Amino acid sequence: MKKIWALFLAVAIIAPVVMAGGQKAASSGKTLKVLLSEEPSSTAAFMTVLEKWAAETGNTVEPVVIPYDDQLTKFPLMAKNKDLPDVVYTTRLAHLYPEEFVDFAKVIDPSIFEPKALEIIAKDYIFNQVGSLPIQFTITIVYYNADAFAKAGLTPPTVNNPWTIEEVFANGRKLQESGGVKYGVAMDFSRARYDNMMYMNGGSMVVKDGNAYKVAINSPQNIEALQTFINANNSGVMPKAIWAGGSTDNPADYFKNGDVGIYFSGSWNYNAFTNDIKSFKWGVMPSPRGKAGRSAILGGTGLAVPKKAPNRQLAEDFIKWLYTNPANFKIFLDVDKGMSSLKGVTYAPPGQQGKADYEIMQAEVANVTRLFSVDEDSYWRTYKDNEYRDYLKQAVNGDLSATNALNAFARELSESSKWAIAR
């Protein structure tokens, strides 16, 4: 609910300004209807560029807020009732309903975008089109409490010399013993955070099978990775209640309070930590390596335009205004303070520590594995999604073994997708 209310608050604060900015020209201007979701938790950066565009063009903006999960059922109804928005701020609608959206490859030059951002966020492989354009570009990263590290006598790893996952947990124990933290390591209750352990160990959700796929989530590599995760939670180095379902706490709050030494999360938290953490020094460290190497998961939000949008041309004009003029996209970045999906346009953080952190974050893009890309290409989440995390939770809380949990989910995914199980 916090995410939903944050969106309503952002819209309530900014939308009247947008309306007011275009009120004078309302008789000659048009209204751009924009569908917002509950992910990410704040749309302030996007609303800022919409406000700027409205003021420049004499048009107005009508925000429509539909929570993330509700969009999956409400969007098809909007299409059926001819009540579509003009622009959709989305993470997966364009992937689920590719036939409904404009192919941006015919509207704008895709080569202006960072290749990985375009590949993971925007590319549609079913229709071989660019169904959305990446705007908020995020990646999984690892934060650390620099004061706790200093107390424990630990030096953060470097890009050229990262820790192993075993070293992360071992040093997390040292941070508990002498760094003054309650938990050595914490991880968001998100499969996107856990899955890095899977990829580091050489596992994946699926494997290619000609033009189709086979389910591989119950591979020996994945069972081993999950068992390592279970052991870490059982050892007390991690707050087990988060992943065992015993608490709805946000581990980001643990980190902000100084209770966690090493925190696996995403780049979107960097801005919040910069604003909220004043009691200790912190930074970003490189992701650890496993038996098969290192892993980072790329994600973010895209902008899509329905083919049957009432103001499709206006929406395409806004898209061109945003992406083809670097100064306009820089407005978004300066508020978002995130990574850029547009080549040659970056956010410049203040201070030496900020610059060092952003260099590490950008370097993580090279750790996005081919295994992850294949999993994304399969769109396995269209068959099963939250069930996967539920099985991980059951394994952590001890209701199922690592083997039984992944075997059970493999069967469910296989039955739903009609893909054979690889083993």
N, C-alpha and C positions, 0 to 999 in steps of 0.2 A: 504493500500500500504506500510506503514512503516514496517509491519511484513514481507511482501514479500521481500522488499529490504534488511531487516536485514538478511534474510536467504541467499540471493544472496551474500551479503557482507561476511557472515561467510564462505560460500563455496569458494568464490573467494580468501579469505585470507588463508584458511586452506588447501583446496584441492591441490594446487601446492606443499605444503609441503608433503602431503601424497604421491603424485605421485613421488616426488623427493626421498622420503624415500625408495620407493620400486623400483626405476628406475634400480638400479644396478642388481637386481635379477629378472627384468621383464621377461627375457627370460625363466626362470624356474618357476616364480610365476604366479599367476592368478589374475584376476581383479574382485573385488567384487562390483557389481553395487547396489548402495543404494538409495532408493527413499526417499526424504525428503519432508515434508509438510511445510506450513506456520504457523503451530501451534506446539509447542510454537514459540515465536518470535525469539529465538536464539537457534541454535543447537551447540553452541561452545563446550559444555561438551561432547556431543556424538561424534562430530568430533575429539575431543581430544583422545578419546579411540580408534577410528578408526585409527588415526595416529599411536598410540602406537602399535596396533595390526599389522598394515602394516609393520612398522619398524622391529618388532620382527620376522615376518613370511616371509618377502620378497615378500609379495603380494602387490597389489595396490588397491586403492579405487576410484570408479567413482561415485561421487555424481550426482543425478538427482533431480532437484527441480521442483515440481509441486505444486502450491498453494492448500491449504486444500480443498476448495470447488470443484476445478477442478478435484481433484483426483477421486471423486465419479463417474465421467463420463469417465475419461481417463484410469483408471485402467482396466475396462472391455475391452476397446479397446486394451490395452497393452497385455492382456491375449489372446484376439482373434488373434492379429497379432504376437503372440509368441515373444513379446519384453518385457518380464517381468523383473523386478529387482530381485536381489538375496535377498535383505533385505529391508523391508518396515518399516520406522519410522512413526507410525500411531496412530491415536486416534480412528478410527472406521472402517477402511477398513476390518479388520479381522472379525468384527461383521456383516458387511453388506454382505460380501462374504465368509462365513466360509468354504465353500466347496473348496475354492481355496488355503487354507493355511495349513501348516504342523501342526499336533497335537503335541505340545511340550511336552505333558505328556509322549510321547514315546521317547523323546530326552534328557530330563533333569528332575531332581526330583523337582516337583512343591512345595514340602514341605519346600524348602529353602527360599520361598518368604513369605512376610507378607500376612496373609490370606485375609484381606480386599482389599489390592492392587491387589491380584490375582483375587479375586471375581469380582471386579468392572471393572478393566482395561482389564484383560486377558481372563476370562472365557467365553466360548461360550456355551449357554444353548440350542441352537437348535441342534447342533451336539454333545453336551456334551464332548467338547474337550477344550484344552488350545490353542487357536488359536494365541495368542500373549503373550509375556512376558513383565511385567511392567518394564519400565526403569525410566521414570520421574514420580515420585509419588507426587501428589500435593493435597492440601486440602484447603477448604475455611477457612479463618481466619479473625480476626478483628484487625486492626492496630489502635493505638491511639497516639496522639500528647502529649507527657509527659509534655512538657513545658506549653501547653495550659491547661492541667489538673491541674498543679500546680498553675497557675494563677487563675483558677476558684475554687480552693480549693477542687478539686475532687480527690479521691483515686481510682485507677483502681480496678475493681472487681478481684476476685481470682477464681481459678478452683473450689474450694469448696464453693464459694459464688458468683456465677455469677449474673449479672444484669438481669432483665426481659427486654423484648423488649420495654416495655413502659418506663422503666428507661433509656434505651439507648436514646430514643428520648427526654425525659425530661432533661437528663443531656447534651444532644447535644445542647439544648436551652441554658443551663447555660454556655456552652462553647462559644456560640455566644455572650452572654451578657457580660461575664467577662473573657473569655479565650483568646480573641484576634483573633478568627478565623471567617471567613466569613460564613462558613457552619458548623453546629454541626455534621452532619452525611452525608456521601456520600456512594454510592454503585455503583459498576461497572454496566454498561448497559449489563447485562448478566442474563439470566434466572437462571443460576447456583447460582448466588448470591441471587436473589429474592426468589428462591424456598426454601431457608432455612426458610423463614417466613411461607411458606405453611406447611412445615413439622413440624415446631415448634408449629403450630396451630392444628396439627392432621390431616392435609389434605394430598392428594397425587394426582398424575396424573391419576392413574388407580387403580383398586382393582382386586384381583384375582377372577376368576369365573370358578372354576374347573381347567381345564387345559388351560383355556383362560383368558381373562380379560374383565373388563367393564370400561368404561370411567368415571372418578370421578372428573375431574378437576373443574366442576361446583358445587361441594359440598358446603354446608353452611360454613364449616370451611375455604374453599379456598376463598369464596366470602368475608368472614370477614377479612381474611389476606390481600387480595388485597385492601379492603377498608381502612385498617390501613395504608397500604403503600401509597395509594392515599392521605390520610389525612396528612401524614408526608411530602409528596412533596408539598402539597398545603399550609402547614403552614410556609414554608420558611426555615425549619430546614435542608432541603436537597436541593441541586441544581436541581430544577425541570426540567430544560431544558435538562438535561442528559437523563432522562427517558421519557420526553414528546416529544422527537424528535427535540427539538429546538437547539441542539448543538451536534457536533461530538467530543467535548472535551473529553479527557481521565481524569476521576476523580483521577487517580493515580498522574497526574501532579498537581492537586489541593492539594493533600496531601503533595507531595514533596515541594510545594511552601509554606506550612504552612497555607493554607486556609481552611483546614478541620480538625476537632477534632477527629472524629471516622470514620474509613474507612473500609468498607466491601470489601474484595478482596480475593486474593489467596496467598498461600505460595510461589509461583514463584516470587512474587514481593519483597520478603525479600532481596534477593541478590542485586537487583537494588537499593532498598532504602538504604542498607548499603553503597553502593558506592556513591549514589547521594545526600543523605540528610546530610548536614553538619551544617545547621543553627539552628537546634533545636533537642532536644532529643525525641525519639519515642520508642515504644515497641509494643508488641503483648498482647492483652487481650482475655480472654475466650469468646466464643460465648454466646449470651444471651439465656434465656429460654423463651418459650411461654407457652400456656395453656397445651400443650402436652409434654413439655420438651424442650430439646435442639436439635440442628441439625447442622451437618457439611456435606458438599458434597465432596466426594472424586473423584479425577479424575487423569488424567495424560496421558502419552504416552506409547505405547507398541512397541515391535519389533516383526515383523512377517516375515515368510519365505514362499513364494509361493511354492506350491508342484511342479510346473513345472518350477521353477527358473533354469536358465542355469547352475548356480554354486551352486546348493542346498547343496551339501556336504560341500563346502567351507563356505557357510552361517551358517550351523549348527556348523561347527568347530569354527567360530567366536563367536556364541552364547555361546558355552561351555567355550571358553576362557574368555568371559566377566563375566559370572555368577558363574562359579565354582571356580574361584580364587578370593577370597575377595579383594586382592590387586588391581586387575584390575578394579573391580567395584568401589573401593575407588577412583580411578583416576577420574571416572565420577562424583562421589559425591563431590569431592574437588573443581571441577570447577562449577558444578551445584549449590552447596551449598543448596540443597534441602533435602527433607525427603527421607529416603531410603526404597525401596521396597524389599530389601534383608535382611533377619533376621541376626542380629549380626554385620551388617556393617552400620555404621552411620557416618554422617558428624559431626565433633566436632567444633562448632563455637567458635571463640575467645571471651574472656571477660565474665564477670558474667552476663551482660544483655543478651548477645547472648545465653548463656546456658539456662537462664530462659525463653527466648522467645521460644526456640526449645522444651523445656519441655511442654509448653502450646500447641504448634502446634501438638506435638505427642499425647497429651491428647485428642485433638479434634477427633482423629480417633474413639474413643469410642462413639462419638456423631453421627456417621453415622447411620441413622435410618433404620429399616427394611422397612419402607415405601419407602425410596429412593431405596433400593435394589430391591424391587418388581417393581418399575417403570423402573429401569435399565434392569431387566430381560425381561420386555415386549418389549423392543426395539421400544417404541412408536415413537421415532424420525425418524424411517424409513418411517413413514407415514406422519407426519407433524413435522416441527421443528421450522424454523424461524417465521412461522405464529403465534406461541404461544407468542413469545416476541412482535410481532406486535400488538396483541390484548392487551397485558399488557400496551404497549405504548399508545394505544388509550384510555385506561381507565385512565391513569395518565394525559393525556392532555385534558381529559374531553369530548372526542367525544363519548364515551360509558360509561355506568355505570359499576361498578364491576360485577354486575349480568349479564348484557347483553354481556359484553366482554367474560366472561368465558362460558356462555351458547353458544355463537356463536362458540367459539373454540371447545367446546365439540361436537357440531354437526359436525364440519369439521373433527375432529379426528375420530368420530364414523363412518362417511360416508367412510373415507379413509381406516380405519382398519377393518371395518365390526364388530366392537365391539359395543354392546349395551351401552346406557348411563345408569349409575347406578341409577339415580334419574330423 
